[in-house]
Each structure stands twice: as structure tokens, then as C-alpha cells.
């Protein structure tokens, strides 16, 4: 990827897209094509193709998606399927139609089968049933992954895809109903701390196991793959470290400074029992994550403190 190349980051205002744009600028790629969602609805094929025809990007990071945590995934199933299917199809087809040199498509660890052998290898794709709570999102993302593979086969495109584990970091969504677990727990622990509450409530049993990666590490891996990898196999992006949700909560409470009790709301879903990726293919290429979990939590907490008013209309405490 040449330094002066024109690079389109689809979804550049989101958690992953904003981190990729930051990483590209940090590495001296300044010819970035960034258009906010309000400027272009990627679910609209005509508008998407008009944009590609006008801007003619050479490289595309497809990080635009409708995302959310276990609860919203399990409730807005129609929206999660439609939005992500339409955006993926339109961007991948337009990239082919307008001669994009290379595209990186953001998959997700939740696309793997619920009961795949852990840590999950890329070969496990499509070998079993999806996790029900995020099936709609997984079906849409799988379609995007396979569309890249099929276009490479039929049209000779160079479209690659990656599968990150659970992402967190600055720019995350801290809304308690729609967010993922890390931002939700940071906000809950902060509120419990400032209100001197006796406890903080965790969804589900706290027994599920997850792997968490700081968003700047995902961005670094995406730029690395765009520069060094071509092929039809998706590539896992993880840290190799797994945590139960209970342990995660203890770490978040420690980093936030809340020392009360942890209670469980068993009325909320656990989601997949264990989801840990095997990232040995990526590690063998020479990339490694660099931000440790405690440091990542601290940076995310500071980001939340800088914008807590946005979520509560006032400071939580
Ligand atoms: O992050 P999360 O919503 O998504 O939930 P998944 C992870 C685990 O944290 C689940 C528990 O076991 C939740 O029950 N959890 C505990 C909480 N407290 C909370 C809380 O306050 N909020 C949330 N959200 N969870 C996602 C998929 O699955 O994985 C996405 O839904 C995406 O589509 C992502 O693919 C990678 O890890 O279960």
C-alpha cells in the first residue's frame, strides 16, 4: 500500500473505523477518504456506487457495520441482518466495479460456531451452528466474508478479511442497553463508585469466557494485513488471553476504583459459553498486540470520563 494511495475507511466514526484512520495517519498515510454516515448511506447501492465512481479509492477498509452487545443483537435481528448485509454487499461490489486494488473486510469472532473447538481456528468457519444471540449479525458478516472469497475467485480481486475477538477502547458505545460488556461495566462501576453503591450488577452468570483486544491493536493488525497479506482465508486477530466475565468485572472494578459487591442478573443472556481465537496465523506473520488489558481499561475509562455527560445528560456522579 503506497504512502500516497487513496484509502477509504468505511465506518471511520465507529470504534474500529476511527482507530484504523488514526493508525493510518500515524503511519503516514494521509490521503484518506472519510465520509460520515450522514453523508452516505451504504445500504443504498446507487449512492454507494456514485461515491466510489466519484472518489475512486485505491484501498478500502470495510469497518462500517451496525453492531451491539449480546442483548441488542438478540432483539434487533431484522435490522442487524439487513443493515450489515446491505452495507457489505454494496461496498464489496462497488470495490470490484470501480477497480479497488485491495479491500479488507471486518469480520467478527462471533461468526464462528457456538461450540467450535477453542481456541477457534479459521478452519472452523461454517462447521457448526451459530450462537443464537448474535445469529443475525453472524449471517450477515459471514455473507460478506464469503463474498470477498467468491469475488476473488471469479473476478481476481484482492479482497481479504479478518476476524477480531471482542474489541474495546476509546470511542466505544457506553449505552447500557446496546453496548458490549467492557464499556457497560466501566460505566456501571463508575456509577457505583460515585454513588457509593453497595454493588454493581453483571448480566448473566459471569461464567462465560471471552478474549478482549484493545481497539488500537485491532487497527494495527488491520493495516499490517492490508500491507502484508493476501488470500481467501480470514485471519483471526486476538491476544491469546482469556477471561471469565466475573474476572473481567473484578479487573474493571479495580481499575475504576469500585470495591463493592458484584451481583448477577440471571435474567440477562450469557451468549456463547466460551469464545477465544487461535491467532497463530497472524502471529506467525510477525504481528503481536501491544496494549495490556489493565492499561487498555484505564485508557477506555478516561475516554468515558471525557464524555459521560453524553450518556447521562449530566455527570453520573
Ligand atoms: O460483550 P457482549 O454483549 O457480547 O457480552 P458477546 C459478553 C458477555 O458479557 C456476555 C456479559 O456473557 C454477557 O452476558 N455481560 C455482563 C454483559 N454484563 C454485561 C453488560 O452489562 N452488558 C453486556 N453487553 N454484556 C458479541 C456479539 O457477543 O461479540 C457481537 O453480540 C460481536 O455481535 C462481539 O460479535 C464480538 O461477546 O456475547
Boltz pocket constraint, residues with backbone or C-beta under 6 A from the ligand:
constraints:
  - pocket:
      binder: B
      contacts: [[A, 67], [A, 68], [A, 69], [A, 70], [A, 71], [A, 73], [A, 108], [A, 109], [A, 110], [A, 111], [A, 133], [A, 134], [A, 137], [A, 164], [A, 165], [A, 166], [A, 167], [A, 176], [A, 177], [A, 178], [A, 179], [A, 180], [A, 181], [A, 182], [A, 184], [A, 185], [A, 201], [A, 202], [A, 203], [A, 204], [A, 205], [A, 208], [A, 210], [A, 245], [A, 268], [A, 269], [A, 270], [A, 271], [A, 272]]
      max_distance: 6.0
